[in-house]
Amino acid sequence: MEELAALVARALAEDVGAGDVTSEAVVPASARARARIVQKQQGVLFGLDAAAEAFAQSGAQGVDRLVIEGDRIRALAETAALT
């Protein structure tokens, strides 16, 4: 998992860099959000480990996995919840 963590850190550094100017100007630093990840189409779930790592490195306090990586998932299924 160290390789995944390093890969995600590099991707976030490239994509986010020093931050988003608009978000920093409009959203209070103390703001918190919740989100859910929904699979749009039927298929096999892949990438949840990478998504969870990216959200964790971005400050999510928790990622609740609602399915198992590699499972066949129906369309519009909720696969994870973030806090």
N, C-alpha and C positions, 0 to 999 in steps of 0.2 A: 504494500500500500504506500510505501515511501515514494515509489516512482510516480504513482497517481497523484499524490499530494504535491510533488515537485512540478509535475506537468500542469496541474491546475493552477499552482502559484504563478508559473510563467505565463499561462494564458490570461489570468486575471491582471497581471502586471501589464501585459500588452494591451488588453482591452480596456481596463478601467484606468490604469496609470495612476495619476495623482488624484483622481476622483472626477465627479461630474459637477461642473460649475453650476448648472441650473438646479440640480437637486440640493446641492449645498446651500444655495441661496434661498430655496423655497421650503425645504423640509427640515424641521428642527432636528438637531443631532440626537435628541432624546426620543424621537418618534420610533415606534415599533410597529411591525406589521405581521400578518399571518398570510399564508398562501397555500395553495394546493396545486399539485401537478396532476394534470388530466391527460391521459393518452387519447389523442384525437381519433385514431383509427384502430381497428382490430389488428393485433400483431403480437410479436414476441417482445417483451420488455428488455431493453438493453440500455445501459448508460446511467442507471440509477446511482451506482457507486460514484461515478464522476459528478453527477448532479449534486449528490449529497455533500461531496467534498467541496465543490464550488460554493455551495450555500454556507457550509460551515466556515470556510475561509472568508466569506463575505459578511460574517457576523450573525448568521442564523443561530439561535440558541438550541434548536433541535430540529431534526428531520425524522419524522415518523414514517417508516417504510410500510406501506399498506399491502404490498405484493412482493414477490420474490423475483429477483433478477433471473431472466430466462423463462419466466412463466408466459403462457399465452394469455393475452389480455383482450377483453372485449372493448369495442369502441366506447369512448367517453368514460372509461373507468378511472377513478381516482387512484393514483399510484403512490402518492406521498403527500404529507402535510408538513408545512414548515412553520416554525414559531420563532 
